[in-house]
């Protein structure tokens, strides 16, 4: 009997699209499978996920199960193709991924195409789904713009200082329920604290003190978002954040597509105070090219990579606890990533210990010094060869110039041809240029290592200086030092691999460090 699985999804846009409820989808798919005499081995579903995003738990679990050997099912039954994805790229990628495992997607309410016709029609059907999704998005955006212009909330939570108030519109939906719209109004609990926070910032208080005393924001990174919000002066702002090229970007408030409605609700911050705070925030903004001091000294940020999720591992935490965390975990939560939080101090100590014990050893440093000494000798030989070749060219040009000068001396000055004079001048200029090149080559030779002798004392001195940098250097300088040697540190489970910017041998540019005690329990990660 053919084995199949069922997949069903409903989106977050149900208010704009009349979709079949998820249980009805599953029921229709199950009856279809029974009519084909297929055995249903599993049911995957995603409730409240848009088809424009493939990061759905049920969908990802279905793809993961399809990779098992042998595959647990041969067919994926869906109510409509749009349940799989709402854009052509994702739909075709899913089709190709399952096809490599011999798995076919079957749509209950769409024609079953086979052979060459399927190759043509599947992208067409996917394009129709993408077109419908774009129309829905446009209609939804148009409706939300209309709500924003009327002063209503279009979603999201108000900043601290305001609360939500549901306001009846006097209209009813198809079920007879009264339609309400959401407006924001001052929150008695937070109104005065928000006003005081703005006043403190205008009076020169630091952000840490404002957080401690007022509590309107939780951390310093929220400062600009909170204190630049025109909601506090009674404005309704919409369409500042938009999806462009698969990611969400923030556009300036003066963008023509941004909706700004003054006096949409009661203001709790006087406009004069709000403008003063904006000027203070402008002064605090770093100038172009200015480098801000790091809030936390995460010396490995930018180097760590999670192999499981193919993403970076970055620093996170608070004043008490600091960790390195997989970006998938940070962005999408524990439901989409089981990667552990890696304690900052333990991981950094481990990496530095590996460098001390496995990389900057006396043997490797001795090899590096020997390579440098040999390189200097080879460079000296090449330089001398170039100098000798230039001297030969100079001698040849000098002989030609002398011969031309002798020919010119045999005639009077008025009879000397201009072409011959030009030939002499050209050779003298060429000789001058070649002499400059010789001077530059000799200068480069003198500016380098005039002599480098490999001794135990030199090796030990270099190693001591390197270890001193790893132990005592400031975090910013240590970051630069590590980036000059390490290209990437990949973490996979309990093992770590280092890819260095230098070559260990002619045939290898990677040093694998494994089995050296990197265990989460051993290091308290």
C-alpha positions as CSV (number, residue, x, y, z in Angstrom):
1,X,0.0,0.0,0.0
2,X,1.3,3.5,-0.9
3,X,2.2,5.5,2.2
4,X,1.4,9.2,2.4
5,X,1.4,12.0,4.8
6,X,-1.0,15.0,5.1
7,X,0.1,18.6,5.4
8,X,-2.3,21.5,6.3
9,X,-1.7,25.2,7.0
10,X,-3.7,28.3,7.7
11,X,-2.1,31.7,7.5
12,X,-2.1,34.8,9.7
13,X,-4.0,36.5,6.9
14,X,-7.3,34.8,7.5
15,X,-9.0,38.1,7.9
16,X,-8.2,38.9,4.3
17,X,-8.5,35.4,2.7
18,X,-11.4,33.0,3.1
19,X,-9.6,29.8,3.8
20,X,-10.9,26.4,4.6
21,X,-10.3,25.7,8.3
22,X,-7.4,23.5,9.1
23,X,-9.5,20.5,10.3
24,X,-11.5,20.7,7.1
25,X,-8.3,20.6,5.1
26,X,-7.1,17.5,7.0
27,X,-10.5,15.8,6.6
28,X,-10.6,16.5,2.8
29,X,-7.0,15.2,2.4
30,X,-7.7,12.1,4.5
31,X,-10.8,11.2,2.4
32,X,-8.8,11.8,-0.8
33,X,-6.1,9.4,0.5
34,X,-8.7,6.8,1.4
35,X,-10.2,7.0,-2.1
36,X,-6.8,6.2,-3.6
37,X,-6.3,3.4,-1.0
38,X,-3.2,5.1,0.4
39,X,-2.1,4.6,4.0
40,X,-1.8,7.9,6.0
41,X,1.3,7.5,8.2
42,X,1.5,11.1,9.6
43,X,-0.2,14.4,9.7
44,X,1.8,17.7,9.7
45,X,0.1,21.0,10.3
46,X,1.0,24.7,10.8
47,X,-1.6,27.0,12.3
48,X,-1.1,30.8,12.0
49,X,1.9,30.7,9.6
50,X,2.0,32.6,6.3
51,X,2.9,30.7,3.1
52,X,5.5,33.3,2.3
53,X,7.7,32.0,5.1
54,X,9.0,28.4,5.0
55,X,10.2,28.6,8.6
56,X,7.2,26.6,9.9
57,X,7.6,23.8,12.5
58,X,5.3,21.3,10.8
59,X,6.7,22.0,7.4
60,X,10.3,21.7,8.5
61,X,9.5,18.5,10.4
62,X,7.9,17.0,7.2
63,X,11.0,17.9,5.2
64,X,13.3,16.4,7.9
65,X,11.3,13.2,8.0
66,X,11.5,12.9,4.2
67,X,15.3,12.8,4.4
68,X,15.2,9.6,6.5
69,X,16.3,6.3,4.9
70,X,14.1,4.8,3.9
71,X,11.6,7.7,3.5
72,X,8.5,7.0,5.6
73,X,6.1,8.2,2.9
74,X,5.9,8.4,-0.9
75,X,3.2,11.1,-1.3
76,X,2.5,14.4,0.4
77,X,-1.2,15.2,0.2
78,X,-2.3,18.9,0.5
79,X,-5.6,20.6,0.0
80,X,-4.1,23.2,-2.4
81,X,-0.6,23.8,-3.6
82,X,-0.6,27.2,-1.8
83,X,-0.5,25.3,1.5
84,X,3.1,24.3,0.7
85,X,4.3,27.8,-0.2
86,X,3.0,31.1,-1.5
87,X,6.0,31.9,-3.8
88,X,7.5,30.2,-6.8
89,X,11.0,29.8,-5.5
90,X,10.0,28.0,-2.2
91,X,7.4,25.9,-4.0
92,X,9.9,24.7,-6.6
93,X,12.6,24.1,-4.0
94,X,10.3,21.9,-2.0
95,X,9.2,20.0,-5.1
96,X,12.8,19.4,-6.1
97,X,13.9,18.4,-2.6
98,X,11.1,15.8,-2.2
99,X,11.5,14.6,-5.8
100,X,15.1,13.6,-5.1
101,X,13.7,11.3,-2.5
102,X,11.1,9.9,-4.8
103,X,8.3,11.8,-3.0
104,X,5.4,13.5,-4.9
105,X,3.2,16.4,-3.8
106,X,-0.5,15.7,-4.6
107,X,-3.1,18.5,-4.4
108,X,-6.7,17.5,-3.6
109,X,-8.4,20.5,-5.3
110,X,-6.1,20.9,-8.3
111,X,-5.6,18.8,-11.4
112,X,-3.1,16.0,-11.3
113,X,-0.4,16.7,-14.0
114,X,2.0,14.1,-15.1
115,X,5.1,13.9,-17.3
116,X,6.1,16.9,-19.4
117,X,2.8,18.6,-18.7
118,X,3.7,18.6,-14.9
119,X,7.1,20.2,-15.6
120,X,5.2,23.0,-17.4
121,X,2.2,23.5,-15.1
122,X,3.6,23.2,-11.6
123,X,5.6,26.5,-11.9
124,X,2.5,28.1,-13.5
125,X,0.3,27.0,-10.6
126,X,3.0,28.2,-8.1
127,X,3.0,31.6,-10.0
128,X,-0.8,31.8,-9.6
129,X,-0.5,31.2,-5.9
130,X,2.3,33.9,-5.6
131,X,0.1,36.3,-7.6
132,X,-2.9,35.7,-5.3
133,X,-0.6,36.2,-2.2
134,X,0.6,39.5,-3.6
135,X,-3.0,40.7,-4.2
136,X,-3.9,39.7,-0.7
137,X,-0.9,41.6,0.7
138,X,-1.8,44.7,-1.3
139,X,-5.5,44.6,-0.2
140,X,-4.4,44.0,3.4
141,X,-1.9,46.9,3.3
142,X,-4.6,49.2,1.7
143,X,-7.0,48.3,4.5
144,X,-4.4,48.9,7.2
145,X,-3.5,52.3,5.7
146,X,-7.2,53.3,5.8
147,X,-7.3,52.2,9.5
148,X,-4.2,54.2,10.3
149,X,-5.5,57.3,8.6
150,X,-8.6,57.0,10.8
151,X,-6.3,57.0,13.9
152,X,-6.8,53.3,14.7
153,X,-4.1,50.8,15.7
154,X,-3.0,48.5,12.9
155,X,-1.4,45.9,15.3
156,X,1.3,45.6,17.8
157,X,1.6,46.7,21.4
158,X,1.8,50.4,22.4
159,X,4.9,51.8,24.1
160,X,4.9,52.0,27.9
161,X,2.8,55.1,28.7
162,X,-0.2,53.9,26.6
163,X,-2.7,51.2,26.8
164,X,-5.2,49.6,24.3
165,X,-8.8,50.6,24.2
166,X,-11.4,48.8,22.0
167,X,-13.9,51.2,20.4
168,X,-17.2,49.9,18.9
169,X,-17.8,51.0,15.3
170,X,-21.5,50.3,15.2
171,X,-21.1,47.7,12.5
172,X,-21.4,43.9,12.6
173,X,-19.7,41.1,10.9
174,X,-21.3,38.1,9.2
175,X,-21.7,36.3,12.5
176,X,-23.6,39.2,14.0
177,X,-20.7,40.2,16.2
178,X,-20.0,43.9,16.7
179,X,-16.9,45.1,15.0
180,X,-14.5,47.0,17.2
181,X,-11.4,49.0,16.4
182,X,-8.4,49.5,18.6
183,X,-7.2,52.9,19.8
184,X,-4.4,53.9,22.2
185,X,-5.0,56.0,25.3
186,X,-2.7,57.1,28.1
187,X,-2.1,54.3,30.7
188,X,-2.6,55.6,34.2
189,X,0.2,53.3,35.5
190,X,2.9,54.4,33.1
191,X,1.9,57.9,31.9
192,X,3.7,59.9,34.5
193,X,6.7,57.5,34.4
194,X,7.0,58.1,30.6
195,X,6.8,61.8,31.0
196,X,9.4,61.7,33.8
197,X,11.7,59.5,31.7
198,X,11.6,62.1,28.8
199,X,12.3,64.9,31.3
200,X,15.3,63.0,32.8
201,X,16.8,62.4,29.4
202,X,16.4,66.1,28.6
203,X,18.1,67.0,31.9
204,X,21.1,64.9,31.1
205,X,20.5,61.8,33.1
206,X,22.1,58.6,31.7
207,X,20.1,55.8,30.2
208,X,21.1,53.3,33.0
209,X,19.6,55.6,35.6
210,X,16.4,56.1,33.6
211,X,16.1,52.3,33.3
212,X,16.6,51.8,37.0
213,X,14.3,54.5,38.2
214,X,11.5,54.6,35.6
215,X,11.6,51.2,34.0
216,X,9.9,52.3,30.8
217,X,12.6,50.5,28.8
218,X,14.4,47.3,29.7
219,X,17.9,47.9,28.2
220,X,20.0,50.6,26.5
221,X,19.4,49.2,23.0
222,X,15.8,50.3,23.2
223,X,16.6,54.0,23.9
224,X,16.2,55.4,20.4
225,X,13.2,53.2,19.6
226,X,11.3,54.4,22.6
227,X,12.3,58.1,22.8
228,X,12.0,58.8,19.1
229,X,8.5,57.3,18.9
230,X,6.1,60.1,17.7
231,X,3.3,58.2,19.4
232,X,4.1,60.2,22.6
233,X,3.1,63.5,20.9
234,X,-0.2,62.0,19.6
235,X,0.8,60.9,16.2
236,X,-0.3,57.6,14.5
237,X,2.6,56.3,12.3
238,X,2.2,53.3,10.0
239,X,4.2,51.6,7.2
240,X,7.6,52.4,8.6
241,X,8.7,48.8,8.5
242,X,8.5,47.0,5.1
243,X,9.6,43.7,3.6
244,X,12.1,44.3,0.9
245,X,13.9,41.4,-0.8
246,X,12.9,38.9,1.9
247,X,13.9,41.0,4.9
248,X,12.2,43.8,6.9
249,X,13.8,47.2,6.6
250,X,12.9,50.5,8.4
251,X,12.4,53.6,6.2
252,X,12.6,57.2,7.3
253,X,9.5,58.9,8.7
254,X,9.5,61.4,5.8
255,X,9.1,58.6,3.3
256,X,6.0,59.4,1.1
257,X,4.5,56.0,1.7
258,X,4.6,56.4,5.5
259,X,1.3,57.3,7.1
260,X,1.5,60.0,9.8
261,X,-1.7,61.2,11.4
262,X,-1.4,64.0,13.9
263,X,-3.7,64.2,17.0
264,X,-4.8,60.5,16.5
265,X,-4.8,60.1,20.3
266,X,-4.0,62.1,23.4
267,X,-0.4,63.2,23.7
268,X,1.4,62.7,27.0
269,X,4.7,64.4,26.1
270,X,4.8,68.1,25.2
271,X,6.1,68.7,21.7
272,X,8.8,71.1,23.0
273,X,10.1,68.4,25.4
274,X,10.0,65.8,22.6
275,X,12.0,68.0,20.2
276,X,14.6,68.6,23.0
277,X,15.0,64.9,23.5
278,X,15.5,64.4,19.7
279,X,18.3,66.9,19.7
280,X,20.0,65.1,22.6
281,X,19.7,61.8,20.8
282,X,21.2,63.4,17.6
283,X,24.2,64.6,19.6
284,X,24.7,61.1,21.0
285,X,24.6,59.5,17.6
286,X,28.1,58.3,16.5
287,X,29.7,60.3,13.7
288,X,30.5,58.6,10.4
289,X,33.5,56.4,10.9
290,X,33.3,56.6,14.6
291,X,33.7,53.3,16.4
292,X,31.7,52.9,19.6
293,X,33.0,51.1,22.6
294,X,31.6,47.6,22.9
295,X,28.9,47.1,25.5
296,X,30.2,43.6,26.1
297,X,33.6,42.2,25.4
298,X,32.6,39.3,23.2
299,X,36.0,38.7,21.6
300,X,34.8,35.8,19.4
301,X,31.8,37.6,17.8
302,X,32.2,37.4,14.0
303,X,34.3,34.3,14.2
304,X,31.9,31.6,15.5
305,X,29.7,29.6,13.2
306,X,26.9,27.1,13.9
307,X,27.3,24.1,11.5
308,X,23.9,22.6,12.3
309,X,21.9,25.7,11.3
310,X,24.5,27.3,9.0
311,X,24.4,30.6,10.8
312,X,26.6,32.8,13.0
313,X,26.9,32.5,16.8
314,X,26.9,35.9,18.5
315,X,27.1,37.4,22.0
316,X,24.0,37.9,24.1
317,X,23.0,38.2,27.7
318,X,22.6,40.7,30.4
319,X,24.6,42.3,33.2
320,X,24.8,39.1,35.2
321,X,25.0,36.4,32.5
322,X,26.6,36.5,29.1
323,X,26.5,33.8,26.5
324,X,27.3,33.0,22.8
325,X,24.0,31.9,21.1
326,X,23.1,30.5,17.7
327,X,21.3,33.2,15.6
328,X,18.6,30.7,14.8
329,X,17.9,30.3,18.5
330,X,18.0,34.0,19.1
331,X,15.7,34.9,16.2
332,X,13.2,32.0,16.2
333,X,13.3,30.6,19.7
334,X,13.8,27.2,21.3
335,X,11.2,25.6,19.2
336,X,13.4,25.9,16.1
337,X,16.8,25.3,17.6
338,X,18.1,23.0,20.3
339,X,21.6,24.6,20.3
340,X,22.8,25.2,23.9
341,X,23.8,28.6,25.2
342,X,27.6,28.7,25.5
343,X,28.9,30.6,28.5
344,X,31.1,33.5,27.3
345,X,34.0,33.1,29.8
346,X,34.2,29.3,29.4
347,X,34.1,29.3,25.5
348,X,36.6,32.2,25.2
349,X,39.0,30.5,27.7
350,X,38.7,27.2,25.7
351,X,39.5,29.0,22.4
352,X,42.5,30.9,23.9
353,X,43.8,27.7,25.5
354,X,43.6,25.9,22.1
355,X,45.6,28.7,20.5
356,X,48.2,28.5,23.3
357,X,48.5,24.8,23.3
358,X,47.9,23.8,19.7
359,X,48.8,26.8,17.5
360,X,51.4,29.1,19.1
361,X,53.8,26.3,20.2
362,X,57.5,26.6,20.0
363,X,57.6,24.1,17.1
364,X,55.1,26.2,15.0
365,X,56.8,29.5,15.9
366,X,60.2,28.0,14.9
367,X,58.8,26.9,11.6
368,X,57.4,30.3,11.0
369,X,60.7,32.1,11.8
370,X,62.5,29.6,9.6
371,X,60.0,30.3,6.8
372,X,60.5,34.0,7.3
373,X,64.3,33.8,7.2
374,X,64.2,31.6,4.1
375,X,61.7,34.1,2.5
376,X,64.0,37.0,3.3
377,X,67.0,35.2,1.7
378,X,65.0,34.3,-1.4
379,X,63.7,37.9,-1.6
380,X,67.3,39.2,-1.4
381,X,68.3,36.9,-4.2
382,X,65.4,38.0,-6.4
383,X,66.1,41.6,-5.6
384,X,69.8,41.3,-6.5
385,X,68.8,39.5,-9.7
386,X,66.5,42.4,-10.6
387,X,69.2,45.0,-9.8
388,X,71.7,43.2,-11.9
389,X,69.2,43.0,-14.8
390,X,68.5,46.8,-14.5
391,X,72.2,47.5,-14.4
392,X,72.7,45.6,-17.7
393,X,69.9,47.6,-19.3
394,X,71.5,50.9,-18.0
395,X,74.9,49.9,-19.4
396,X,73.3,49.2,-22.8
397,X,71.4,52.5,-22.8
398,X,74.5,54.3,-21.7
399,X,76.6,52.8,-24.6
400,X,73.9,53.9,-27.1
401,X,73.8,57.4,-25.6
402,X,77.6,57.7,-25.8
403,X,77.6,56.6,-29.4
404,X,75.0,59.1,-30.3
405,X,76.8,61.9,-28.4
406,X,80.1,61.0,-30.3
407,X,78.1,61.2,-33.6
408,X,76.7,64.6,-32.6
409,X,80.2,65.9,-31.6
410,X,81.5,65.3,-35.1
411,X,79.2,68.0,-36.6
412,X,78.5,71.6,-35.8
413,X,75.7,72.5,-33.4
414,X,73.5,73.9,-36.2
415,X,73.9,70.7,-38.2
416,X,72.9,68.3,-35.4
417,X,69.6,66.6,-36.4
418,X,66.7,67.0,-33.9
419,X,65.8,63.4,-34.2
420,X,69.2,62.3,-32.9
421,X,69.0,64.8,-30.0
422,X,65.7,63.3,-29.1
423,X,67.2,59.8,-29.1
424,X,69.9,60.9,-26.7
425,X,67.3,62.6,-24.4
426,X,65.0,59.5,-24.4
427,X,67.9,57.3,-23.3
428,X,69.0,59.6,-20.6
429,X,65.5,59.7,-19.2
430,X,65.3,55.9,-19.4
431,X,68.6,55.6,-17.5
432,X,67.3,58.0,-14.8
433,X,64.1,55.9,-14.4
434,X,66.1,52.6,-14.1
435,X,68.4,54.1,-11.5
436,X,65.3,55.1,-9.4
437,X,64.1,51.6,-9.6
438,X,67.4,50.3,-8.4
439,X,67.3,52.8,-5.5
440,X,63.8,51.6,-4.5
441,X,64.7,48.0,-4.6
442,X,67.7,48.5,-2.4
443,X,65.6,50.6,0.0
444,X,63.1,47.8,0.3
445,X,65.8,45.4,1.0
446,X,67.3,47.6,3.8
447,X,63.8,48.2,5.2
448,X,63.1,44.5,5.7
449,X,65.0,42.0,7.8
450,X,68.6,42.5,7.1
451,X,69.5,39.3,9.0
452,X,67.3,36.8,10.8
453,X,68.8,33.9,12.6
454,X,66.7,31.1,14.1
455,X,67.6,30.6,17.7
456,X,65.8,29.1,20.7
457,X,66.0,32.5,22.5
458,X,64.2,34.2,19.6
459,X,61.5,31.5,19.5
460,X,60.9,31.7,23.2
461,X,60.8,35.5,23.1
462,X,58.2,35.5,20.3
463,X,56.1,32.9,22.2
464,X,56.2,34.9,25.4
465,X,55.0,38.0,23.7
466,X,52.2,36.1,22.0
467,X,51.0,34.6,25.2
468,X,51.2,38.0,26.9
469,X,48.8,39.3,24.2
470,X,46.4,36.5,24.7
471,X,46.4,36.9,28.5
472,X,46.7,40.6,29.0
473,X,45.7,42.6,25.9
474,X,42.5,44.7,25.9
475,X,39.4,43.1,24.3
476,X,39.4,45.4,21.3
477,X,43.1,44.6,20.5
478,X,42.5,41.0,21.2
479,X,39.7,40.9,18.7
480,X,42.0,42.3,16.0
481,X,44.7,39.9,16.9
482,X,42.4,36.8,16.7
483,X,40.9,38.0,13.3
484,X,44.4,38.3,11.9
485,X,44.9,34.5,12.5
486,X,41.5,32.9,12.5
487,X,39.0,32.9,9.6
488,X,36.3,30.9,11.3
489,X,35.5,28.7,14.4
490,X,32.8,26.2,13.6
491,X,30.9,24.5,16.4
492,X,29.1,21.2,15.7
493,X,27.7,19.5,18.8
494,X,30.6,19.1,21.2
495,X,33.3,19.4,18.6
496,X,35.0,22.6,17.3
497,X,37.0,23.2,14.2
498,X,39.3,26.1,13.5
499,X,40.0,27.5,10.0
500,X,43.0,29.7,10.0
501,X,44.0,32.5,7.7
502,X,47.5,31.0,7.3
503,X,48.5,27.7,5.9
504,X,49.8,25.0,8.2
505,X,51.2,23.0,5.3
506,X,51.2,23.2,1.5
507,X,48.2,20.8,1.4
508,X,46.1,22.0,4.3
509,X,44.6,25.3,5.5
510,X,42.6,23.8,8.3
511,X,43.6,22.6,11.8
512,X,40.9,20.4,13.3
513,X,40.9,20.6,17.0
514,X,38.7,17.7,18.4
515,X,38.8,15.4,21.3
516,X,40.6,17.9,23.6
517,X,37.9,18.1,26.2
518,X,35.4,20.5,24.7
519,X,32.3,19.2,26.5
520,X,29.5,21.5,27.6
521,X,29.5,19.8,31.0
522,X,33.3,20.0,31.4
523,X,33.3,23.7,30.7
524,X,29.9,24.5,32.3
525,X,28.4,25.6,29.0
